[in-house]
Amino acid sequence: MRHKIIFTGLTVLLLAFFARITPVFSHCDSMDGPVIKAAQKALETGNVNLVLIWVQPEAEAEIRKVFEHTLAVRKLSAKAKDLADSYFFETLVRIHRAGEGAAYTGLKPAGLDLGPAIQAADKAVESGSAQVLLRLLTETVHNGLHEHFSHVLETKNFDINDVNAGREFVKGYVSFVHYVEAIFNVATGAV
């Protein structure tokens, strides 16, 4: 059981590491992501604090200013409301992404397929249970480790006179070691 807990922890850390270097998995810039949901709720209630949590403290004044302008312009007409809301959403997401050190590439439509990890992470937060998420992450890392390790074992007893077979072993070995190293580095905070 202890090994399973450690392995699960490593899994979570590894996937968090890859999420940091792979911005394609981000969903904070989608129209059904958590930042826009918070922005919609803030505009409905008039409470800017609902979005301030998504930006760095140094950006708070700018968000407050844009929020107040958005609330004022929304009252003019339906078209003005749509335009003001869009401007607020784009400004908020742009500043949020900058706070993460990520580029802003525009708002994405709702309903994008972000893969099972983000969906499971959101469901875990929503439900208060990480069991499904832990199972997904554990299986994912287990399968990846097994695949890399199996390839190394299958290719390690190559004929010394078969350079291509030796290169296949080295390729698999390097991939395996890098996979293990990435897990270890994330787990120990070396990354």
Secondary structure, DSSP 8 states (H G I E B T S, - for coil): -HHHHHHHHHHHHHHHHHHHH-GGG--TTBTTSHHHHHHHHHHHHT-THHHHTTS-GGGHHHHHHHHHHHHHHHTT-HHHHHHHHHHHHHHHHHHHHHHHT------B-TT----HHHHHHHHHHHHT--HHHHHHHHHHHHHHHHHHHHHHHHHTT--TT-HHHHHHHHHHHHHHHHHHHHHHHHHHT--
